[in-house]
Amino acid sequence: MVALLTHTILYIEDDPASRSLVERTLRHAGYRVLVAERGLEGLDIARRENPDLILTDINLPDLSGREITTTLRSDERFKKTPIVALTAQVYSEAREMAMAAGANGYLTKPVDVETLPTKLEYYLKGGQDYIEAANLSKAQAHYVEEVVGRLEKQIRELESSNNALRRLDKMKDTFIQLTAHELRTPLTLVYGYSRLLEESAQVKVLIQTDPGTQTLMVGLQEAILRMQRIINEILTISRIMTNQIDLSIGQINPAAVMEKAIQDKQDVLYVRPVNIHFDRDSWPDKMRADGELLGLVLGNLLENAIKYTPDGGDIYLTAVDNGASIRISVRDTGIGVAKEEQTRIFERFHTAGDTQLHSTSKVQFQGGGLGLGLAICQGIVEAHGGRIWVESPGLDQEACPGSEFIVVLPAVATPGNRR
């Protein structure tokens, strides 16, 4: 018998040979066939395609065929959908447990390709395998025991995995913190020696008479300062990870903090000509917060905007006093942020784009970094009891739709008021 073309069968099977044989057989019989290798994949396909019949193996890598059946039967869309087990388990108890889980029928392997389409047509027309009530009741009890036992085992495995992950996470945080401290000590010595070298009479003469020496000294100083900044970023994020941010709350002028952040970026702006729009008079001039850490937040957001805004683009810096809170906005005309990235960009060490194409420059357009800047911003903002997020139409390197980073801080921050 040739099946109607409208009949769609979903086959869930992890064994490639069985999957291929059944798929070819059913396609030849005229069915539309969907296949899945895992239980969860099968559930997703079933909910999306709403097949006319579901054929499932019992032993699968994630969910069992019985668990798939029970899950589908709890959905109104599949209350009457024929679900048939096709498995190598030939003993009667396995058959009865499949029926107890809600299956309409039970077929065993090896598959008889001559009779399989006819048997499935039987189930499609409402056919149901028979099982005695007494056996069904015992099978249901056995199935419940199996599900509970499997659930307990999985919970214990998850708890064990979570404990191991917590230990590894703590080890990672400790390693990062110790590494940053260990690097800072020799770097301080290198910086000190470089300054002594620069102040040497002989070197001063060379700097004045030899442009090459001057270039070397400038490059050395810039490399040391860059390394210091990276180490400071790592130390700051380690404090955030371990909830050790100590806020020094005082009366500050956010307009002045923003103005200083702009001044600190003049070297960057000299290399990357973007237009900064900042009206100090329109900014609030009073709030209680940690001025140094707020400066770090605003500096990171400004640097991020410069990095992803093409030359000649615009960056708008605004702030509004809403009474109980201050709303700060850093809006640019850059390449934007992809929708799926708008939450992840605040994660530690997250970098957008291909890390194989990573650039060490934090000045050039779309330059690189450790992926800590926005994570640091979030940690500091939340330590103040505030919120930070990004709004962007999406990522488009040609149209440059831009993005807006918004920070809302309480007008009076309280140490330890971390969300």
ABEGO torsion letter per residue (X at the ends): XBBBAABBBBBBBABAAAAAAAAAAAAAAGBBBBBBABAAAAAAAAAAAGBABBBBBABBABBBAAAAAAAAAABAAAAABBBBBBBABABAAAAAAAAAAGBABBBBOBBBAAAAAAAAAAAAAGBBBBBBAAAAAAAAAAAAAAAAAAAAAAAAAAAAAAAAAAAAAAAAAAAAAAAAAAAAAAAAAAAAAAAAAAABAAAAAAAAABAAAAAAAAAAAAAAAAAAAAAAAAAAAAAAAAGABBBBBBBBBAAAAAAAAAAAAAAAAAABBBBBBBBAAABBABBBBBAAAAAAAAAAAAAAAAAABBBGBBBBBBBBBAGABBBBBBBBABAEBBAAAAAAAABBGBBBEBAAABBABAABBGBBEAGAAAAAAAAAAAAAGBBBBBBBAEBBAAAGAEBBBBBBBBABBBBGABX
